[in-house]
Amino acid sequence: MNDYPPIGDHGLIGDLQTTALVASDGTVDWWCTPRFDSPSLFASLLDSDRGGHCRLAADPGEQATVRQLYLPDTPVLITRFMAPEGVGEVIDFMEPITSDAPSSRHRLIRIARVVRGSLPFELICRPRFDYGRAPHTLKRLSDGSVVFEGPGTELHLRASAQVPLHSDGQDVSARFTLQAGQSAAVILTSETGEPETREAVVREPAPTIEEMTAALDGCRDFWLNWLRSCTYKGRWHEMVVRSAITLKLLTYAPTGAPVAAPTMGLPEQIGGERNWDYRYTWVRDASLSVRALIDLGFTAEAEAFRRWLRERVEAGSTTSGEPLQIMYRVDGEPHLTEEVLEHLEGYRRSAPVRAGNAAADQIQLDIYGEAAYAIAQSDDIGGIRGWRVFAGLIDWLCDHWDRPDEGIWETRGGQKEFTYSRLMTWVAFDRAIRLATAHARPADLARWRQARDTVFRQITERGWSQERRAFVQHYDSDVLDASLLLMPRVGFLSPTDPDWLSTLDAMDEELVSDSLVYRYDPEASPDGLQGSEGTFSLCSFLYVEALARSGRVHKARYAFDKMLTYANHVGLFAEEIGPSGEQLGNFPQAFTHLALVAAALAIDEELDRADRPSDV
């Protein structure tokens, strides 16, 4: 096992309620269950010694070549081991949970097989419950399977007859050899809840290869059927579909809420302190996903999130005291208490490791615009009661928009009058006015229009730097900010407006490095944190979209194709790209893949428009 594989050296599998990361050496080094934000069973990605892992891999010696790929159009992950004496594979997947109810049981299935020659395999299973804080006991059953018993959770390991399980203290290992055409299976079943409900797991028989093959076929068929809704016919089908599958994996099916990433604590700088927990639903990220999902044909997913969002607006329960807060747990719970897990050393000693997210208490006024932007993507505005609540929210915003806040990047350096926050309050008023007019709903339109126009004047007067010839990060500064790349998308300015083109040129000169985009310059605008960071892949794809819409489509296409070279070996992106092209930050990041989809759609549309013959 590699103590700390590169962050990008992983594939993602999941069952629509939780996910796991599998490194290219066959190690499951991250798995939280039963939900994305649950404590971990395997977390060696954050501490190779204390975190726990499960490795199933061929063990032919030093001459093996390892490759990893997805079964096309699915999240079924295949790790291939190629050696002179044989070629073997480990197939990893989780069975999709199609019920809308939260499940206490989750199955991670691992199938080893040899396609040529003969190969030895090794299994090591070392779970560590509750982020490695809780002890567990090992129970061997009469059928040869084992149960790892932790507080409130059990992990049942069943293996086919070819895999002889041996106790190693409170852990388990096995060694076995397969010939060409032979297969073996290992099933990890997590179960939470009362002991009496967990007995059913213990009584399950040992898996057969036929049973596991059927499960694999069922998983593949589920994803192929789901993709039939996809309407994308553009030039980057493989990357767009992979992004769509990744976004689906990161969405908690019982509520429709997507998480920002399935991991926590992965650093934006190796050895640095910028290590956050992203296993929650950001109103901003998820709201901006709605348009991309609709454009890809996934209207059910878009509507599920809008429903979740309307419920948050109507509930009004926040820890900040505002009508909305910037993030929630996937079930809508607003409490995300942050704690430091001091017993974990962090990925490659990048400490502290944080669980929970204190930024949930921050005031970020842009979320009201993003929420309105998402709600406006549908004719369903939530009925009479839903409209009353939404209109009340806009009335509240009329009195509270003109305040400093922490801004989109959740800086911990104090509140400022961020231009992006003002931009999105303009969006909130603009979309609310459109909805009220289109649906003939009661609203104080005169007041809303006055607020909208006041915000517009304020942005164009105070958010514009005459010296830089650009819109800037916050009032009374000359710092550029890549979040403003969204200005044309939300309709604040035309993508060919001279002031916007001048802003884009300024960003190109200062924030862009060979298609990679920094979100801002921390030295010019201190954010209260130590250390540096890589370029933000989200911003890089927003830059591509802005180029395409501004008439620079060929430059956009070249930048997009260069960005795709930074994807990992199975087409996934973390939050950031480091100086040597390495993936940094939590992985994979949903917002990055959403921006990839939006950029591909924008380039396709602009190229198609250019290819269309003009009217005579």
Secondary structure, 3 states (H helix, E strand, C coil): CCCCCCCCCEEEEECCCCEEEEECCCEEEEEECCCCCCCEEECCCCCCCCCCEEEEEECCCCCCEEEEEECCCCCCEEEEEEECCEEEEEEEEECCCCCCCCCCEEEEEEEEEEEEEEEEEEEEEECCHHHHCECCEEEECCCCCEEEEECCEEEEEEECCCCCCEEECCEEEEEEEEECCCEEEEEEEEEECCHHHHHHHHCCCCCCHHHHHHHHHHHHHHHHHHHHHCCCCCCCHHHHHHHHHHHHHCEECCCCEECCCCCECCCCCCCCCCCCECCCEEHHHHHHHHHHHHHHCCHHHHHHHHHHHHHHHHHCCCCCCCCCCCEECCCCCCCCCCEECCCCCCHHHCCCCEECCHHHHCCCCHHHHHHHHHHCCCCCCCHHHHHHHHHHHHHHHHHHCCCCECCCCCCCCCCECEHHHHHHHHHHHHHHHHHHHHHCCCCCHHHHHHHHHHHHHHHHHHCEECCCCEECCECCCCCCCHHHHHCCCCCCCCCCCHHHHHHHHHHHHHCEECCEECCCCCCCCCCCCCCCCCEEHHHHHHHHHHHHHCCCHHHHHHHHHHHHCCCCCCCCCCCEECCCCCEECCCCCHHHHHHHHHHHHHHHHHHHHHHCCCCC
